[in-house]
Amino acid sequence: MQRLLKITLGLVMVVIILGSYTRLTDAGLGCPDWPGCYGFLAVPHSDTAVTTAEMRFPERPVEHFKAWNEMIHRYAAGILGLLVLAIAIVAVRRHQRLKATGEVRKPLKLPLLILALITFQAALGMWTVTMNLQPVIVMLHLLGGFSTFSLLALLYLRENPPQLVLETNLNALRTIAAASLVVVIAQIAAGGWVAANYAALACTQLPICEGNWAERLDFAGAFSLPEADNYEFGVHSYTERMSMHIAHRFGAIVVMAVMALLLWKLWRLAQSAWIRRLTFVITVLLIVQILLGITNVVASLPLLVAVMHNFVGALLMVSLIALNYALYKVNLRYRKPEHSGSERPIKTTINKGDA
């Protein structure tokens, strides 16, 4: 199971990168049908196949670069789905075997939940195409990919519980860690809405936006969904896209403030080597994410930087989920040393119970 989980985690990261690359190269409708491409299993290349494809979809001529971007993403996502199915099958069989022998049970509900999520994610992928990049579906598809990554990482932690040493000030860390996760998820959703509505370049100056932006804000319109036959390249007005972008920037300020407090508390209070390493990782990811966001603005959304901004956001969310899991699921036990009234923490292991 552990080896299978590692392979699946590696592939889900690849799928997230491919998904953002597909979106940022405007290849979301590179194949106008689903699950094939112009009615073929692969991108049509021969003259006869291209002619047939364009007869089937006369409104969308074949663009091989965009079509291959989309199909490679689908192939990778399909393999990911098969790996998740394999994980669920292994979990069910193992559960039945351990139940019969009376041994400690391993996670079962979580692998089945991931299987259900990846199935729904496939449906979102289909609707993304059939509903012509409808922004709500595109954003949900992004969040579904991040959620799949998060739950697979959580399953890996359940299968390989870390050894932790935690101090008595645990509640102070739990509250701010949970708040950090909430604001990061909200910021990712806001970023997904910006991307789905092609608003990434609506503001091209720092720190907020150019011109008299404060007088032109329209959040009601920004977070509405106009009716349209096709949402490719966006259907909102510039003012609405600008408002989306500004909301995302304000969200970034909130994330930086909350996470700065979290990291300050972690560096002061955390004693476990595992959590200290995770704190270092989160610190680096936050700094990199801020720099990537600034670069996106000043360099007008370079493709590689934009893809990495999306991917680092996923890594940051997963790291915070790992931190919250460690803080909330650890069994803390304390013992009093001899000749002392003080308490000191001892090593503990995260619960392995079924979930």
Stockholm file with secondary structure:
# STOCKHOLM 1.0

chainA/1-355         MQRLLKITLGLVMVVIILGSYTRLTDAGLGCPDWPGCYGFLAVPHSDTAVTTAEMRFPERPVEHFKAWNEMIHRYAAGILGLLVLAIAIVAVRRHQRLKATGEVRKPLKLPLLILALITFQAALGMWTVTMNLQPVIVMLHLLGGFSTFSLLALLYLRENPPQLVLETNLNALRTIAAASLVVVIAQIAAGGWVAANYAALACTQLPICEGNWAERLDFAGAFSLPEADNYEFGVHSYTERMSMHIAHRFGAIVVMAVMALLLWKLWRLAQSAWIRRLTFVITVLLIVQILLGITNVVASLPLLVAVMHNFVGALLMVSLIALNYALYKVNLRYRKPEHSGSERPIKTTINKGDA
#=GR chainA/1-355 SS CHHHHHHHHHHHHHHHHHHHHHHHTTCTTSSSSSSSBTTBSSCCCSHHHHHHHHHHCTTSCCCHHHHHHHHHHHHHHHHHHHHHHHHHHHHHHHHHHHHHHTCCCCCCHHHHHHHHHHHHHHHHHHHHHHTTSCHHHHHHHHHHHHHHHHHHHHHHHHHSCCEECCCSCHHHHHHHHHHHHHHHHHHHHHHHHHHHTTCTTSCCSSSSCSSSGGGSCCHHHHTSCCCCSCCTTCCSCHHHHHHHHHHHHHHHHHHHHHHHHHHHHHHHHCCCHHHHHHHHHHHHHHHHHHHHHHHHHHTTCCHHHHHHHHHHHHHHHHHHHHHHHHHHHBCCCEECCTTCCCCEECCEEBCCCCC
#=GC SS_cons         CHHHHHHHHHHHHHHHHHHHHHHHTTCTTSSSSSSSBTTBSSCCCSHHHHHHHHHHCTTSCCCHHHHHHHHHHHHHHHHHHHHHHHHHHHHHHHHHHHHHHTCCCCCCHHHHHHHHHHHHHHHHHHHHHHTTSCHHHHHHHHHHHHHHHHHHHHHHHHHSCCEECCCSCHHHHHHHHHHHHHHHHHHHHHHHHHHHTTCTTSCCSSSSCSSSGGGSCCHHHHTSCCCCSCCTTCCSCHHHHHHHHHHHHHHHHHHHHHHHHHHHHHHHHCCCHHHHHHHHHHHHHHHHHHHHHHHHHHTTCCHHHHHHHHHHHHHHHHHHHHHHHHHHHBCCCEECCTTCCCCEECCEEBCCCCC
//
